[in-house]
Amino acid sequence: MRLTKSEALEHWRTLDGQGHQLRPTPIPYKHRGSTYGADGLRIEGSRDFIDCVLARVRDLMQCENSETRLALNYQQVEPREGKATTYAGQWVCYVKVHERGSEAQMANAFVGGLRK
């Protein structure tokens, strides 16, 4: 299924952000293979543009906790051989949420208990 541009714009207009809590489904611990289609972000362009978008989804930072972690990759785009359209010097940022393993969860619980 695919929304037409007009359908997508109408849907976007109806989103108010109020009452919606950002709850991405974490990628299972020790997952192997593609994560294409999993909850996540890919933001491309200038650092100013990426930073503006990240500031609007700051709620995702709550996923860096004892049960889940953020897989975060923020890097400059390198020119690709034979690709004249690559925007070399621009940036790309990927954000996905992964489950932490039970060992990390127990270690975080232990360290958290020591801090009290």
C-alpha positions as CSV (number, residue, x, y, z in Angstrom):
1,M,0.0,0.0,0.0
2,R,1.2,3.5,-0.8
3,L,-0.3,6.9,0.0
4,T,-0.5,9.4,-2.8
5,K,1.2,12.7,-2.1
6,S,-2.1,14.4,-1.4
7,E,-3.2,11.6,0.9
8,A,0.2,11.8,2.7
9,L,-0.1,15.6,3.1
10,E,-3.6,15.3,4.4
11,H,-2.6,12.7,6.9
12,W,0.4,14.8,8.0
13,R,-1.9,17.8,8.5
14,T,-4.0,15.8,10.9
15,L,-1.1,15.0,13.2
16,D,-1.0,17.3,16.1
17,G,1.7,15.7,18.2
18,Q,-0.4,16.0,21.4
19,G,-1.2,12.8,23.1
20,H,1.2,10.8,21.0
21,Q,4.2,9.3,22.8
22,L,7.2,8.2,20.9
23,R,7.4,4.4,21.5
24,P,9.6,2.8,19.0
25,T,9.7,-1.0,18.9
26,P,13.2,-2.1,19.8
27,I,15.2,-4.3,17.5
28,P,15.7,-7.6,19.3
29,Y,18.9,-8.3,21.2
30,K,21.6,-10.0,19.0
31,H,19.5,-9.5,15.8
32,R,21.3,-10.4,12.7
33,G,20.5,-9.1,9.2
34,S,18.7,-6.1,7.8
35,T,16.7,-3.8,10.0
36,Y,15.1,-2.1,7.0
37,G,11.5,-1.3,8.0
38,A,12.2,-1.3,11.7
39,D,11.2,1.8,13.7
40,G,14.0,4.4,13.2
41,L,15.1,7.6,11.5
42,R,17.3,8.5,8.6
43,I,17.9,12.2,8.2
44,E,20.0,13.6,5.4
45,G,21.3,17.0,4.5
46,S,23.1,19.9,6.1
47,R,24.0,19.6,9.8
48,D,21.6,22.5,10.5
49,F,18.7,20.6,8.9
50,I,19.6,17.4,10.8
51,D,20.0,19.2,14.1
52,C,16.6,20.9,13.7
53,V,14.9,17.5,13.1
54,L,16.8,15.9,16.0
55,A,15.7,18.7,18.3
56,R,12.1,17.9,17.4
57,V,12.4,14.2,18.3
58,R,14.4,14.6,21.5
59,D,11.9,12.2,23.1
60,L,13.9,9.4,21.5
61,M,16.7,10.0,23.9
62,Q,14.6,8.3,26.6
63,C,15.4,5.0,24.8
64,E,19.0,5.2,26.0
65,N,18.3,3.4,29.3
66,S,18.9,0.2,31.1
67,E,16.6,-1.8,28.8
68,T,17.2,-0.3,25.4
69,R,20.0,1.6,23.7
70,L,20.2,4.0,20.8
71,A,22.2,3.0,17.7
72,L,23.2,6.4,16.5
73,N,25.4,7.1,13.5
74,Y,26.0,10.8,12.5
75,Q,28.5,11.2,9.7
76,Q,29.6,13.2,6.8
77,V,28.6,11.9,3.3
78,E,31.6,10.8,1.3
79,P,31.5,11.0,-2.5
80,R,30.8,7.7,-4.2
81,E,32.7,6.6,-7.2
82,G,30.6,7.0,-10.4
83,K,27.8,8.9,-8.6
84,A,27.8,12.5,-9.7
85,T,24.7,13.2,-7.6
86,T,26.2,12.3,-4.3
87,Y,26.1,15.4,-2.0
88,A,29.6,15.1,-0.8
89,G,30.2,17.2,2.3
90,Q,26.6,16.9,3.5
91,W,25.6,14.7,6.5
92,V,23.5,11.7,7.3
93,C,22.1,10.6,10.7
94,Y,20.6,7.2,11.5
95,V,18.8,6.4,14.8
96,K,17.4,3.0,15.8
97,V,16.5,1.5,19.1
98,H,17.9,-1.9,20.2
99,E,17.1,-4.1,23.1
100,R,20.0,-4.5,25.6
101,G,21.1,-8.0,26.5
102,S,20.2,-9.4,29.9
103,E,23.9,-9.0,31.0
104,A,23.8,-5.3,30.3
105,Q,20.4,-4.9,32.0
106,M,21.7,-6.7,35.1
107,A,24.9,-4.6,35.1
108,N,22.9,-1.4,34.7
109,A,20.6,-2.5,37.6
110,F,23.6,-3.3,39.8
111,V,25.3,0.1,39.0
112,G,22.1,1.9,39.5
113,G,21.7,0.2,42.9
114,L,25.2,1.3,43.9
115,R,24.3,5.0,43.1
116,K,21.4,5.1,45.6
